[in-house]
Amino acid sequence: MDKGENPPVGIILCTEKGKELIELIFLPRDNIKVAEYLTKLPSKELFAEKLHKAILTAKVKLKEDKDVKINNNST
């Protein structure tokens, strides 16, 4: 971390029983690995929207995969 930079923040996105949760945590400054680097933190509402869309997409994909397996087993 360079002088003048803010400490790194981790983002935890969870879903359970229809409830979506977004938490931010501060990370140790040493040995940071990042998937995406942002200089400005998006709003919690934007994270909630993206999490909700990702959950819907995953549910559709899981259903499609399940349907494919069922169809392959019936032949």
C-alpha positions in Angstrom: 0.0 0.0 0.0 1.4 3.4 -1.0 1.4 6.5 1.2 -1.9 8.3 1.1 -3.9 5.3 0.1 -6.9 4.1 2.2 -6.8 0.6 3.7 -8.1 -2.2 1.5 -11.7 -3.3 1.9 -13.1 -6.8 1.4 -16.6 -7.3 0.2 -18.7 -10.3 1.4 -21.8 -11.1 -0.6 -24.2 -13.7 0.9 -27.7 -15.0 0.4 -29.7 -17.3 2.6 -33.4 -18.0 2.8 -34.3 -15.2 0.4 -32.3 -12.6 2.3 -29.3 -10.9 0.6 -26.5 -9.5 2.8 -23.6 -7.2 1.9 -20.8 -6.6 4.4 -17.6 -4.6 4.1 -14.5 -5.6 6.1 -11.1 -4.0 6.4 -8.2 -6.2 5.3 -4.6 -6.5 6.5 -2.3 -4.2 4.5 0.3 -6.8 3.6 0.1 -9.4 0.9 -3.2 -8.1 -0.7 -4.5 -10.0 -3.8 -7.3 -8.3 -5.7 -9.7 -9.4 -8.4 -10.8 -5.8 -9.2 -9.3 -2.5 -8.1 -11.6 0.5 -7.6 -10.6 3.9 -6.5 -14.1 4.8 -5.4 -16.4 2.4 -3.6 -19.8 1.8 -5.3 -23.0 2.3 -3.2 -24.4 -0.5 -1.1 -27.5 -0.3 -3.2 -25.5 -1.0 -6.4 -23.9 -4.1 -4.7 -27.4 -5.3 -3.6 -28.7 -4.9 -7.2 -25.7 -6.8 -8.7 -26.0 -9.5 -6.0 -29.7 -10.0 -6.7 -29.1 -10.2 -10.5 -26.3 -12.7 -10.0 -28.5 -14.9 -7.8 -31.3 -14.9 -10.4 -28.8 -15.8 -13.1 -27.3 -18.6 -11.0 -30.8 -20.0 -10.3 -31.7 -20.0 -14.0 -28.3 -21.7 -14.9 -28.8 -24.4 -12.2 -32.3 -25.1 -13.5 -31.0 -25.4 -17.0 -28.2 -27.7 -15.9 -30.6 -29.8 -14.0 -33.0 -30.0 -17.0 -30.1 -31.1 -19.3 -29.1 -33.9 -16.9 -32.7 -35.1 -16.6 -33.1 -35.1 -20.4 -29.7 -36.9 -20.9 -30.7 -39.6 -18.4 -34.0 -40.3 -20.0 -32.6 -41.3 -23.4 
